[in-house]
């Protein structure tokens, strides 16, 4: 299906609209059910993505989703293929349009990448699919992680490998983990590096720490290659990314490493739909410990409506 439109909305915009299906994820942080708590009464069909083995910190939220009427679908962390059957199930309706609310606040990158990849690589019998992509901000953990890298490479492993014949321009959305980003940059050895620094209005201290913890990297860059963005303004992120990629993809392979807030990751994925030659990579840390104390909702959800049409229907 073909991506046709992208627009930021408020929670109130969808609270009074028709949502045919909601997809959420069990997580270790209370924000995982924030949107479900707000909207479960207005949605008849609700799907909860769960891993085969649920961490006790996440398991305590299962009764909450059960009370809201969610049906479990088992998938696996950092696995791509298990999402497509869920998408097929949702989109098997013939004719008309369907509205799907996807709360990706606690999803691994591969899960929400699979929804975007699946909807754009398949034509479903429905005429139009509207994804309402929602991210609930949190107060970030201020301690930089010390974990080593378990995986570094394409988010979707069957594609986005580098062509060694072309130089690489690398776009990195910085987070608080300086060492892992440096290790990734050293492995790719890009000809050009552009660094995106988030401004989080709900957590301004985190924005300062990201810049402070990455100062050794930022100090090596031309100031023109340092871009600041608002993490709660996805349309701005889309515009900045598009501008950078259009310039860089002429003579280079563009690799985006979205380590910042998930709004940046999602907009990177939507940009790669329009420009399939733009490659999306990720860092997965070994033995990642999620601090549930920093997982409370800190602001209203950031929601983007993305429309896809069946380009094979008359």
N, C-alpha and C positions, 0 to 999 in steps of 0.2 A: 504494500500500500504506500501511497505517496504522501509525504509530509507537506501540508499546505499552509499551516498557520500556527503561530505561537503567540500567546498572550498571558501576561501575569494577571492573576485574580486575587481577590480577598476571600477569606473564609466565608464571609456572608454571601458572596456571589454563588458559592456552590451549596451553601446550607439551604437555599431556597430553590435550587435547581433539581433536575432529575438525574440521579446517579443510579445506574443499573447494577453496578457491581463495585465492591470495594475490596482491594487487596492490601493486606498489612503483613507485618513480620513480627514474630516473637523476638524480643530483645532483652538485654540485661538492664535496660534503663527505663524509668517510668514514662519517658516520652514515647515509647513504642505504642502505647494505647491512647495517647492524648487525642489524636484525631478520631479514633474509633469511638471514644467516649462522647465526643461532640456530635458525631453524625450517624452512629449506628442505627438510631431509630428511623432515619430517613432512607436507609438502603436495605432492600430486601435480600440481596445476595451478597454474602461476605465470606472472603477466603483468607485464611491465615497460613502463611508460609512458615514451616517449622523444619529444623534440621532433624536427622534421625535420632541424635542424642542431644537432649536439651539440658543446658547448664542449669543447675538449681537456681541461680540468680534470675534466669529467664523463666524457668518453670513456674515460679510463684505468680507470674502474670497470666498463665494459661486460663485459670478460672475466670479472670476478667473478660478475656475474649470469648470464652464459652457463654458467659452471661450475656454478652452483646450479640450472640447468635452466629459467631464465625465457625466455619467448617475448616478443619485442618487439611493441608496438602503438604506432604513431606518432600523436602528437597535437601540439598547438601551444601554446606558452606563452600563458597568459592567454586561451585559447579555451575555450568552454564545450561546443560542440556535439559535438566529437569523442569526448567521454567516454561519451555515451549508447550508441553501438554496443558499446562494451566491456561496459557494464552489461547490455545486452540479451543479449549472448553468455553472460555468466555466469549470468543468471537464467532462461534458457529451459528449465530442467529442469521437468518436470511433477510436481506432487504433492510431499509431504514438505517438507523444509526444507534450506536450504543455509547454510553458514557461510563468510563471506567476510572475510578479514583484509586491511585496507587500511592500509598504512603511508603516512601523509600527511606525514611529517617534512619532506620536501623538495618537496612539491607546491605549485604556485601555488594561491591561494585558490579560483580558479575551478574547478580540477579537483576538489577535494574537495567544493566546493559542488555541482558537477554530479552527483556520486554521490548526495548527499542529496536534491537536487531530483528527480533521475530516479527514485529508488526510491519517493518519496512521490507522484509524479504519474502513476505507471503501476502497473497490477496485472499481475503476472507469474503464469504458471501454477503456480508453486511456492506452497505454503501459507504458508511462513514464510521470511524472510531475516534472518539475523543478521549485522550488520556488527560486526567487531571493529576499532575505529578506534584506531590506534596512533601515538603521537608519541614519538620518541626525543629527549630533551633534549640541548642542546649548551651549551658555554661560549660566551656571547655576545660579539660584537665590542663593545668598550668605547668605540670612537670613534664619535661621532654622525656620520651621513652628511650630506653637503652637497649632495646631488642635489636637483634641482627635480622638481616633480610632472609626470608624463606623463599620468596619468589619475586623476580623482577622481569617483566616482559609484557606482552600484549594482554589486555583485559580479556579479549576473546582470542583464545590461543590458536584457533584455526586460521587466523588472519593477522594482518598488521605486523608481519615480520619486516625487518628493514632490508632495503635494497642497498647492498654495499657499494654500488656504483655512484651513488649520489651523496653529497654532504647532508648532514642532519641539522635541522633547526629544532631546538627543544624548548617547549613551553612548560614551565613548572609552576604549579600552584602551590606555594609554600605553606607548610604547617609548622608545628612546633618541634618536629624531629629533624634537626639539621643534619646529623650524621648520615642517616639513611639516604637523604636527598643527595648529599655529596657523593656517596658511594654509587648511586645510580647515575649521576652525571659523569663520573669518572669512567663508568663502564661504557656509556654511549659515546663519550668524547664528541659532543656536538660542535659544529662549526660556529653556531650561534646559540646563545642561551637567553631566553626571556623569562623573567621571574614575575609572577603575579602575587601580590600581597593583599590579603583580605582585610577589609574594614568591617568589623562586626558590631553594629550599633547596640546589640543586646549584650555584648561582652567586649567593651573597648580595651580592657587590659590584655586580652588574648592577642588582639591585633598588634599591640606594642611588643609583646613577647615574641611573636613570630618574627618581627623585624629585628629585634635584638638578638635572638638566637641564630638568625641567619646572616648576621652582619659580615662575617668573613666571606661568605659567598657573594653577598650584595656588593661588598666593597670592590670586587673584581669586575663588576659589570658597568657598562656605560649606563648612565642615568636614564637614557632613552629606552633602555631594555628592562626597566623596572616599572611595572604597571600596577597601580592600586585600583581595587574594585570593591564595590559594596556587595557583601555576600547575600543580602536579601533583595537584590535587584537583578534577577536573572536576565531580563532583557538587556541590561547594561553589559552583563557578562557576555552575552551572545554577541553584542555589537563589538566589544573589544576583541574577543576571540576571532571573530570573522575578519576584522581589519588586519590583525596580526597574521592570520593564516593565508589570507589572499596575497599578502606581500611575500611571505616566506615560501609558499609552495611553488612559486614560479621556478626557482632554481634549486630547491632543497626538498628533502623529505621532512615533513613536519611530524614530530612526535609530541603529544601532550601527556604530561604526567600530572594528573589532578589529585594532589595530596591535600588540598585545602578543604574547606567545608563542602558538603556534598552537592550544593547548588552548582558549584563550579564543575564537578564531575558530570552532573546531568546535562548541563549546557554543552559541555565538550562532546558528549555522546550524541546530542541532537545536531551539533555542528557536523559531526562525522557522517551523518545521514546525508547532508547536503554536499559534503566534500569527502567521498569515501577514501580518497588517497591520504587523508589526515589520519594518523595512527594514534591509538589510545593505549597507553601502557599504565601499569600499576605496580606498586610495592605492597607485598604481603609480608608482614613481620612474623617471626617465629614466636610462638607462645605469647600472643598478644593478650595482655590483661586489660579488660575494660573496667574502668572505674565507675561503678554505678552511682557513686555520690555526685558525679558531674553529669548525670543524664536526665535531670528534671527539665521540663519545658521552660524555656526562657523567653519566648516571644511567640506571637501568632505564626501559624504555618506559612511558609513561602510556597505559593501554589502557581503552577504554570499549566495552562490549558494548551495541549498540542493536538492538532487535528490531522487525521490521516484519511484519505479517500481511496476507494477502490478504483485504480486507474484502468481497469479492464472492463468496467461496466459502462454501458452506453448512457 
